[in-house]
Amino acid sequence: RVLRSSVLAGEPVSEAKLAPAGTLGGLSALITEGKRAITVRVNDVIGVAGFALPGNYVDIIVSTETVPDPNAAQARAQSISKIVLERILVLAVAQEVSRDETRPKVVNAVTLEVTPEQAEQLDLARSVGTLSLALRNQVDPAAAATEGTTKDNLLPAPPAAPPRGA
């Protein structure tokens, strides 16, 4: 049987650490039943400077342009950044599936475990904007209820100057 996760010397091998019987080795043995593996290109900054390691969880952020409302008086596109997927398991970085948690590794690709629906969302997000990863605390399951951030939210207009002579 193939191991799903690393085992330390002298550590008992439990059923939870083993892939199902008949599973071949490789990355496919690590994918949870009903999930898929998808790889996204990252650079050292987008990949959380090499700290996104196998077994970590990340949120996926897309930065893109909003589509202007044709019915609005002043229709214009606006940049927006929004978390589109949360608590996504990192299966592998670059071509490595081993876990060395003592030092960061700069990578150019991250393989993530997602549901089929999340794979579709991630593929669309990748096609409409730039992706970034935000590393999560391992034990924090809370969802982030955000509206996304636009330039107007990030850099609000300065307050209007008082009229002269007032």
Biotite code that builds the C-alpha atoms (Angstrom):
import biotite.structure as struc

atoms = struc.array([
    struc.Atom([0.000, 0.000, 0.000], chain_id="A", res_id=1, res_name="ARG", atom_name="CA", element="C"),
    struc.Atom([1.070, 3.560, -0.676], chain_id="A", res_id=2, res_name="VAL", atom_name="CA", element="C"),
    struc.Atom([1.468, 6.147, 2.108], chain_id="A", res_id=3, res_name="LEU", atom_name="CA", element="C"),
    struc.Atom([-0.716, 9.274, 1.835], chain_id="A", res_id=4, res_name="ARG", atom_name="CA", element="C"),
    struc.Atom([1.510, 11.303, 4.195], chain_id="A", res_id=5, res_name="SER", atom_name="CA", element="C"),
    struc.Atom([5.007, 11.114, 5.593], chain_id="A", res_id=6, res_name="SER", atom_name="CA", element="C"),
    struc.Atom([5.812, 8.875, 8.539], chain_id="A", res_id=7, res_name="VAL", atom_name="CA", element="C"),
    struc.Atom([8.530, 9.499, 11.102], chain_id="A", res_id=8, res_name="LEU", atom_name="CA", element="C"),
    struc.Atom([10.985, 6.771, 12.121], chain_id="A", res_id=9, res_name="ALA", atom_name="CA", element="C"),
    struc.Atom([9.364, 4.530, 14.728], chain_id="A", res_id=10, res_name="GLY", atom_name="CA", element="C"),
    struc.Atom([5.878, 6.008, 14.160], chain_id="A", res_id=11, res_name="GLU", atom_name="CA", element="C"),
    struc.Atom([3.102, 3.429, 13.764], chain_id="A", res_id=12, res_name="PRO", atom_name="CA", element="C"),
    struc.Atom([1.501, 3.305, 10.328], chain_id="A", res_id=13, res_name="VAL", atom_name="CA", element="C"),
    struc.Atom([-2.243, 3.795, 10.730], chain_id="A", res_id=14, res_name="SER", atom_name="CA", element="C"),
    struc.Atom([-4.988, 3.121, 8.202], chain_id="A", res_id=15, res_name="GLU", atom_name="CA", element="C"),
    struc.Atom([-5.538, 6.897, 7.856], chain_id="A", res_id=16, res_name="ALA", atom_name="CA", element="C"),
    struc.Atom([-1.965, 7.304, 6.555], chain_id="A", res_id=17, res_name="LYS", atom_name="CA", element="C"),
    struc.Atom([-2.450, 4.696, 3.816], chain_id="A", res_id=18, res_name="LEU", atom_name="CA", element="C"),
    struc.Atom([-4.007, 5.154, 0.398], chain_id="A", res_id=19, res_name="ALA", atom_name="CA", element="C"),
    struc.Atom([-6.794, 2.720, -0.520], chain_id="A", res_id=20, res_name="PRO", atom_name="CA", element="C"),
    struc.Atom([-5.713, -0.781, -1.547], chain_id="A", res_id=21, res_name="ALA", atom_name="CA", element="C"),
    struc.Atom([-4.790, -1.006, -5.214], chain_id="A", res_id=22, res_name="GLY", atom_name="CA", element="C"),
    struc.Atom([-3.790, 2.667, -5.448], chain_id="A", res_id=23, res_name="THR", atom_name="CA", element="C"),
    struc.Atom([-0.708, 3.319, -7.523], chain_id="A", res_id=24, res_name="LEU", atom_name="CA", element="C"),
    struc.Atom([1.962, 5.659, -6.203], chain_id="A", res_id=25, res_name="GLY", atom_name="CA", element="C"),
    struc.Atom([2.309, 9.282, -7.155], chain_id="A", res_id=26, res_name="GLY", atom_name="CA", element="C"),
    struc.Atom([0.267, 12.388, -6.598], chain_id="A", res_id=27, res_name="LEU", atom_name="CA", element="C"),
    struc.Atom([-3.043, 10.708, -7.458], chain_id="A", res_id=28, res_name="SER", atom_name="CA", element="C"),
    struc.Atom([-2.712, 8.624, -4.266], chain_id="A", res_id=29, res_name="ALA", atom_name="CA", element="C"),
    struc.Atom([-2.836, 11.823, -2.205], chain_id="A", res_id=30, res_name="LEU", atom_name="CA", element="C"),
    struc.Atom([-6.091, 13.156, -3.672], chain_id="A", res_id=31, res_name="ILE", atom_name="CA", element="C"),
    struc.Atom([-9.142, 12.703, -1.451], chain_id="A", res_id=32, res_name="THR", atom_name="CA", element="C"),
    struc.Atom([-11.972, 10.753, -3.052], chain_id="A", res_id=33, res_name="GLU", atom_name="CA", element="C"),
    struc.Atom([-14.312, 13.111, -4.941], chain_id="A", res_id=34, res_name="GLY", atom_name="CA", element="C"),
    struc.Atom([-11.663, 15.839, -5.203], chain_id="A", res_id=35, res_name="LYS", atom_name="CA", element="C"),
    struc.Atom([-9.319, 16.869, -8.000], chain_id="A", res_id=36, res_name="ARG", atom_name="CA", element="C"),
    struc.Atom([-5.769, 18.195, -8.237], chain_id="A", res_id=37, res_name="ALA", atom_name="CA", element="C"),
    struc.Atom([-5.191, 21.383, -10.210], chain_id="A", res_id=38, res_name="ILE", atom_name="CA", element="C"),
    struc.Atom([-1.897, 23.187, -10.687], chain_id="A", res_id=39, res_name="THR", atom_name="CA", element="C"),
    struc.Atom([-1.550, 26.958, -10.894], chain_id="A", res_id=40, res_name="VAL", atom_name="CA", element="C"),
    struc.Atom([1.497, 28.952, -11.885], chain_id="A", res_id=41, res_name="ARG", atom_name="CA", element="C"),
    struc.Atom([2.889, 31.179, -9.180], chain_id="A", res_id=42, res_name="VAL", atom_name="CA", element="C"),
    struc.Atom([5.993, 33.248, -8.645], chain_id="A", res_id=43, res_name="ASN", atom_name="CA", element="C"),
    struc.Atom([7.882, 33.497, -5.355], chain_id="A", res_id=44, res_name="ASP", atom_name="CA", element="C"),
    struc.Atom([5.670, 36.359, -4.160], chain_id="A", res_id=45, res_name="VAL", atom_name="CA", element="C"),
    struc.Atom([2.333, 34.896, -5.271], chain_id="A", res_id=46, res_name="ILE", atom_name="CA", element="C"),
    struc.Atom([3.410, 31.524, -3.821], chain_id="A", res_id=47, res_name="GLY", atom_name="CA", element="C"),
    struc.Atom([3.751, 33.139, -0.361], chain_id="A", res_id=48, res_name="VAL", atom_name="CA", element="C"),
    struc.Atom([7.536, 33.420, -0.771], chain_id="A", res_id=49, res_name="ALA", atom_name="CA", element="C"),
    struc.Atom([7.995, 29.648, -0.691], chain_id="A", res_id=50, res_name="GLY", atom_name="CA", element="C"),
    struc.Atom([6.149, 29.122, 2.601], chain_id="A", res_id=51, res_name="PHE", atom_name="CA", element="C"),
    struc.Atom([3.126, 27.411, 0.996], chain_id="A", res_id=52, res_name="ALA", atom_name="CA", element="C"),
    struc.Atom([4.188, 23.814, 1.564], chain_id="A", res_id=53, res_name="LEU", atom_name="CA", element="C"),
    struc.Atom([2.361, 20.515, 1.008], chain_id="A", res_id=54, res_name="PRO", atom_name="CA", element="C"),
    struc.Atom([-0.192, 20.062, 3.772], chain_id="A", res_id=55, res_name="GLY", atom_name="CA", element="C"),
    struc.Atom([-0.744, 23.812, 4.235], chain_id="A", res_id=56, res_name="ASN", atom_name="CA", element="C"),
    struc.Atom([-4.022, 25.569, 3.476], chain_id="A", res_id=57, res_name="TYR", atom_name="CA", element="C"),
    struc.Atom([-4.305, 28.700, 1.342], chain_id="A", res_id=58, res_name="VAL", atom_name="CA", element="C"),
    struc.Atom([-6.969, 31.127, 0.207], chain_id="A", res_id=59, res_name="ASP", atom_name="CA", element="C"),
    struc.Atom([-7.012, 32.059, -3.479], chain_id="A", res_id=60, res_name="ILE", atom_name="CA", element="C"),
    struc.Atom([-7.348, 35.752, -4.352], chain_id="A", res_id=61, res_name="ILE", atom_name="CA", element="C"),
    struc.Atom([-8.071, 37.026, -7.860], chain_id="A", res_id=62, res_name="VAL", atom_name="CA", element="C"),
    struc.Atom([-7.309, 40.572, -8.975], chain_id="A", res_id=63, res_name="SER", atom_name="CA", element="C"),
    struc.Atom([-9.235, 41.655, -12.042], chain_id="A", res_id=64, res_name="THR", atom_name="CA", element="C"),
    struc.Atom([-11.326, 44.425, -13.600], chain_id="A", res_id=65, res_name="GLU", atom_name="CA", element="C"),
    struc.Atom([-15.049, 44.648, -12.903], chain_id="A", res_id=66, res_name="THR", atom_name="CA", element="C"),
    struc.Atom([-17.377, 44.859, -15.856], chain_id="A", res_id=67, res_name="VAL", atom_name="CA", element="C"),
    struc.Atom([-18.953, 48.328, -16.020], chain_id="A", res_id=68, res_name="PRO", atom_name="CA", element="C"),
    struc.Atom([-22.726, 48.539, -15.653], chain_id="A", res_id=69, res_name="ASP", atom_name="CA", element="C"),
    struc.Atom([-24.023, 49.845, -19.001], chain_id="A", res_id=70, res_name="PRO", atom_name="CA", element="C"),
    struc.Atom([-27.057, 51.354, -17.219], chain_id="A", res_id=71, res_name="ASN", atom_name="CA", element="C"),
    struc.Atom([-24.979, 53.372, -14.750], chain_id="A", res_id=72, res_name="ALA", atom_name="CA", element="C"),
    struc.Atom([-24.580, 57.108, -15.338], chain_id="A", res_id=73, res_name="ALA", atom_name="CA", element="C"),
    struc.Atom([-20.792, 56.887, -15.143], chain_id="A", res_id=74, res_name="GLN", atom_name="CA", element="C"),
    struc.Atom([-20.042, 53.366, -16.326], chain_id="A", res_id=75, res_name="ALA", atom_name="CA", element="C"),
    struc.Atom([-16.362, 52.506, -15.879], chain_id="A", res_id=76, res_name="ARG", atom_name="CA", element="C"),
    struc.Atom([-14.325, 49.414, -15.193], chain_id="A", res_id=77, res_name="ALA", atom_name="CA", element="C"),
    struc.Atom([-12.792, 49.181, -11.737], chain_id="A", res_id=78, res_name="GLN", atom_name="CA", element="C"),
    struc.Atom([-9.965, 47.023, -10.384], chain_id="A", res_id=79, res_name="SER", atom_name="CA", element="C"),
    struc.Atom([-11.001, 44.589, -7.658], chain_id="A", res_id=80, res_name="ILE", atom_name="CA", element="C"),
    struc.Atom([-9.291, 41.940, -5.524], chain_id="A", res_id=81, res_name="SER", atom_name="CA", element="C"),
    struc.Atom([-11.486, 39.239, -4.007], chain_id="A", res_id=82, res_name="LYS", atom_name="CA", element="C"),
    struc.Atom([-10.973, 35.958, -2.187], chain_id="A", res_id=83, res_name="ILE", atom_name="CA", element="C"),
    struc.Atom([-12.613, 33.394, -4.453], chain_id="A", res_id=84, res_name="VAL", atom_name="CA", element="C"),
    struc.Atom([-11.674, 30.106, -2.745], chain_id="A", res_id=85, res_name="LEU", atom_name="CA", element="C"),
    struc.Atom([-10.872, 29.456, 0.912], chain_id="A", res_id=86, res_name="GLU", atom_name="CA", element="C"),
    struc.Atom([-9.042, 26.771, 2.860], chain_id="A", res_id=87, res_name="ARG", atom_name="CA", element="C"),
    struc.Atom([-7.623, 24.979, -0.170], chain_id="A", res_id=88, res_name="ILE", atom_name="CA", element="C"),
    struc.Atom([-5.149, 22.181, 0.591], chain_id="A", res_id=89, res_name="LEU", atom_name="CA", element="C"),
    struc.Atom([-1.698, 22.414, -1.016], chain_id="A", res_id=90, res_name="VAL", atom_name="CA", element="C"),
    struc.Atom([-0.811, 18.951, -2.331], chain_id="A", res_id=91, res_name="LEU", atom_name="CA", element="C"),
    struc.Atom([2.537, 19.741, -3.934], chain_id="A", res_id=92, res_name="ALA", atom_name="CA", element="C"),
    struc.Atom([4.859, 22.581, -4.831], chain_id="A", res_id=93, res_name="VAL", atom_name="CA", element="C"),
    struc.Atom([6.801, 22.488, -8.103], chain_id="A", res_id=94, res_name="ALA", atom_name="CA", element="C"),
    struc.Atom([7.470, 18.769, -8.622], chain_id="A", res_id=95, res_name="GLN", atom_name="CA", element="C"),
    struc.Atom([7.934, 17.854, -4.954], chain_id="A", res_id=96, res_name="GLU", atom_name="CA", element="C"),
    struc.Atom([5.400, 16.058, -2.793], chain_id="A", res_id=97, res_name="VAL", atom_name="CA", element="C"),
    struc.Atom([7.714, 15.583, 0.196], chain_id="A", res_id=98, res_name="SER", atom_name="CA", element="C"),
    struc.Atom([7.215, 17.769, 3.260], chain_id="A", res_id=99, res_name="ARG", atom_name="CA", element="C"),
    struc.Atom([10.231, 19.696, 4.541], chain_id="A", res_id=100, res_name="ASP", atom_name="CA", element="C"),
    struc.Atom([8.735, 22.068, 7.090], chain_id="A", res_id=101, res_name="GLU", atom_name="CA", element="C"),
    struc.Atom([12.058, 23.477, 8.279], chain_id="A", res_id=102, res_name="THR", atom_name="CA", element="C"),
    struc.Atom([12.681, 25.912, 5.443], chain_id="A", res_id=103, res_name="ARG", atom_name="CA", element="C"),
    struc.Atom([10.801, 27.703, 2.667], chain_id="A", res_id=104, res_name="PRO", atom_name="CA", element="C"),
    struc.Atom([11.085, 26.576, -0.944], chain_id="A", res_id=105, res_name="LYS", atom_name="CA", element="C"),
    struc.Atom([10.688, 28.994, -3.832], chain_id="A", res_id=106, res_name="VAL", atom_name="CA", element="C"),
    struc.Atom([8.453, 27.387, -6.467], chain_id="A", res_id=107, res_name="VAL", atom_name="CA", element="C"),
    struc.Atom([6.830, 28.241, -9.756], chain_id="A", res_id=108, res_name="ASN", atom_name="CA", element="C"),
    struc.Atom([3.806, 25.967, -9.534], chain_id="A", res_id=109, res_name="ALA", atom_name="CA", element="C"),
    struc.Atom([1.475, 24.881, -6.743], chain_id="A", res_id=110, res_name="VAL", atom_name="CA", element="C"),
    struc.Atom([-0.843, 21.875, -6.984], chain_id="A", res_id=111, res_name="THR", atom_name="CA", element="C"),
    struc.Atom([-4.050, 22.284, -5.005], chain_id="A", res_id=112, res_name="LEU", atom_name="CA", element="C"),
    struc.Atom([-6.791, 19.852, -3.943], chain_id="A", res_id=113, res_name="GLU", atom_name="CA", element="C"),
    struc.Atom([-10.238, 21.136, -4.934], chain_id="A", res_id=114, res_name="VAL", atom_name="CA", element="C"),
    struc.Atom([-13.756, 19.942, -5.611], chain_id="A", res_id=115, res_name="THR", atom_name="CA", element="C"),
    struc.Atom([-14.806, 19.784, -9.274], chain_id="A", res_id=116, res_name="PRO", atom_name="CA", element="C"),
    struc.Atom([-16.812, 23.025, -8.775], chain_id="A", res_id=117, res_name="GLU", atom_name="CA", element="C"),
    struc.Atom([-13.796, 24.746, -7.210], chain_id="A", res_id=118, res_name="GLN", atom_name="CA", element="C"),
    struc.Atom([-11.650, 23.569, -10.143], chain_id="A", res_id=119, res_name="ALA", atom_name="CA", element="C"),
    struc.Atom([-14.037, 25.354, -12.505], chain_id="A", res_id=120, res_name="GLU", atom_name="CA", element="C"),
    struc.Atom([-13.984, 28.518, -10.375], chain_id="A", res_id=121, res_name="GLN", atom_name="CA", element="C"),
    struc.Atom([-10.189, 28.469, -10.152], chain_id="A", res_id=122, res_name="LEU", atom_name="CA", element="C"),
    struc.Atom([-9.822, 27.952, -13.898], chain_id="A", res_id=123, res_name="ASP", atom_name="CA", element="C"),
    struc.Atom([-12.137, 30.892, -14.595], chain_id="A", res_id=124, res_name="LEU", atom_name="CA", element="C"),
    struc.Atom([-10.377, 33.103, -12.019], chain_id="A", res_id=125, res_name="ALA", atom_name="CA", element="C"),
    struc.Atom([-7.039, 32.260, -13.646], chain_id="A", res_id=126, res_name="ARG", atom_name="CA", element="C"),
    struc.Atom([-8.380, 33.318, -17.040], chain_id="A", res_id=127, res_name="SER", atom_name="CA", element="C"),
    struc.Atom([-9.876, 36.670, -15.932], chain_id="A", res_id=128, res_name="VAL", atom_name="CA", element="C"),
    struc.Atom([-7.176, 37.972, -13.615], chain_id="A", res_id=129, res_name="GLY", atom_name="CA", element="C"),
    struc.Atom([-4.041, 37.484, -11.584], chain_id="A", res_id=130, res_name="THR", atom_name="CA", element="C"),
    struc.Atom([-4.023, 34.896, -8.816], chain_id="A", res_id=131, res_name="LEU", atom_name="CA", element="C"),
    struc.Atom([-2.392, 35.252, -5.400], chain_id="A", res_id=132, res_name="SER", atom_name="CA", element="C"),
    struc.Atom([-2.212, 32.816, -2.503], chain_id="A", res_id=133, res_name="LEU", atom_name="CA", element="C"),
    struc.Atom([-2.775, 33.777, 1.121], chain_id="A", res_id=134, res_name="ALA", atom_name="CA", element="C"),
    struc.Atom([-1.371, 31.255, 3.607], chain_id="A", res_id=135, res_name="LEU", atom_name="CA", element="C"),
    struc.Atom([-3.870, 30.217, 6.306], chain_id="A", res_id=136, res_name="ARG", atom_name="CA", element="C"),
    struc.Atom([-3.453, 29.108, 9.895], chain_id="A", res_id=137, res_name="ASN", atom_name="CA", element="C"),
    struc.Atom([-3.746, 25.308, 9.903], chain_id="A", res_id=138, res_name="GLN", atom_name="CA", element="C"),
    struc.Atom([-6.494, 25.219, 12.517], chain_id="A", res_id=139, res_name="VAL", atom_name="CA", element="C"),
    struc.Atom([-8.548, 28.248, 11.413], chain_id="A", res_id=140, res_name="ASP", atom_name="CA", element="C"),
    struc.Atom([-11.688, 26.983, 9.644], chain_id="A", res_id=141, res_name="PRO", atom_name="CA", element="C"),
    struc.Atom([-13.490, 30.365, 9.695], chain_id="A", res_id=142, res_name="ALA", atom_name="CA", element="C"),
    struc.Atom([-14.638, 31.805, 6.391], chain_id="A", res_id=143, res_name="ALA", atom_name="CA", element="C"),
    struc.Atom([-13.742, 35.385, 5.541], chain_id="A", res_id=144, res_name="ALA", atom_name="CA", element="C"),
    struc.Atom([-16.900, 37.309, 4.696], chain_id="A", res_id=145, res_name="ALA", atom_name="CA", element="C"),
    struc.Atom([-15.419, 40.029, 2.505], chain_id="A", res_id=146, res_name="THR", atom_name="CA", element="C"),
    struc.Atom([-16.868, 42.151, -0.265], chain_id="A", res_id=147, res_name="GLU", atom_name="CA", element="C"),
    struc.Atom([-13.531, 42.437, -2.037], chain_id="A", res_id=148, res_name="GLY", atom_name="CA", element="C"),
    struc.Atom([-11.403, 45.540, -2.242], chain_id="A", res_id=149, res_name="THR", atom_name="CA", element="C"),
    struc.Atom([-11.449, 48.152, -4.984], chain_id="A", res_id=150, res_name="THR", atom_name="CA", element="C"),
    struc.Atom([-9.237, 51.183, -5.553], chain_id="A", res_id=151, res_name="LYS", atom_name="CA", element="C"),
    struc.Atom([-12.024, 53.348, -4.124], chain_id="A", res_id=152, res_name="ASP", atom_name="CA", element="C"),
    struc.Atom([-12.024, 51.288, -0.878], chain_id="A", res_id=153, res_name="ASN", atom_name="CA", element="C"),
    struc.Atom([-8.242, 51.148, -0.716], chain_id="A", res_id=154, res_name="LEU", atom_name="CA", element="C"),
    struc.Atom([-7.552, 54.789, -1.544], chain_id="A", res_id=155, res_name="LEU", atom_name="CA", element="C"),
    struc.Atom([-10.613, 56.846, -0.554], chain_id="A", res_id=156, res_name="PRO", atom_name="CA", element="C"),
    struc.Atom([-10.844, 60.355, -1.977], chain_id="A", res_id=157, res_name="ALA", atom_name="CA", element="C"),
    struc.Atom([-9.436, 63.015, 0.341], chain_id="A", res_id=158, res_name="PRO", atom_name="CA", element="C"),
    struc.Atom([-12.046, 65.125, 2.169], chain_id="A", res_id=159, res_name="PRO", atom_name="CA", element="C"),
    struc.Atom([-13.212, 68.172, 0.245], chain_id="A", res_id=160, res_name="ALA", atom_name="CA", element="C"),
    struc.Atom([-11.490, 71.413, 1.216], chain_id="A", res_id=161, res_name="ALA", atom_name="CA", element="C"),
    struc.Atom([-13.724, 73.917, 3.051], chain_id="A", res_id=162, res_name="PRO", atom_name="CA", element="C"),
    struc.Atom([-14.862, 76.843, 0.887], chain_id="A", res_id=163, res_name="PRO", atom_name="CA", element="C"),
    struc.Atom([-12.610, 79.889, 1.006], chain_id="A", res_id=164, res_name="ARG", atom_name="CA", element="C"),
    struc.Atom([-13.640, 82.631, 3.337], chain_id="A", res_id=165, res_name="GLY", atom_name="CA", element="C"),
    struc.Atom([-15.658, 80.313, 5.544], chain_id="A", res_id=166, res_name="ALA", atom_name="CA", element="C"),
])
